[in-house]
Amino acid sequence: MFRCFLRAKLHMGAVTEANIAYEGSITIDEGLLKKCGIQPYEKVHISNVNNGERFETYVIPGKPGQICLNGPTARKAVVGDRVIIFSYCWLGAEEARDFKPVIIKLNEKNRPVK
């Protein structure tokens, strides 16, 4: 049996842009993606701490510090809102036993907090 687990989380990122004119997705600082192991075009869930909205989309790599909601997701937040970005994976019992997710807490400039 497989179960779904949190694989990676970017905690309390700040939305830097909302671009309604784009086809869709979320643009995230490429360095942050590498740190937590989220790949371009991977599906993610996003939770907006400010308004309670929850939605999913796919990731595209961006510039340092960037978290931009594109297309319809741009309606789910405004610049400055804090978001939590989740990536999940399916694990078998053996893999799940010692599995630990990567959790990166961010400050208001989307830099990792130690």
Secondary structure as GFF3:
##gff-version 3
##sequence-region A 1 114
A	DSSP	beta_strand	2	14	.	.	.	ID=ss1
A	DSSP	beta_strand	17	19	.	.	.	ID=ss2
A	DSSP	beta_strand	25	29	.	.	.	ID=ss3
A	DSSP	alpha_helix	30	36	.	.	.	ID=ss4
A	DSSP	beta_strand	43	48	.	.	.	ID=ss5
A	DSSP	beta_strand	54	62	.	.	.	ID=ss6
A	DSSP	beta_strand	67	70	.	.	.	ID=ss7
A	DSSP	three_ten_helix	71	76	.	.	.	ID=ss8
A	DSSP	beta_strand	82	92	.	.	.	ID=ss9
A	DSSP	alpha_helix	93	96	.	.	.	ID=ss10
A	DSSP	beta_strand	102	105	.	.	.	ID=ss11
###
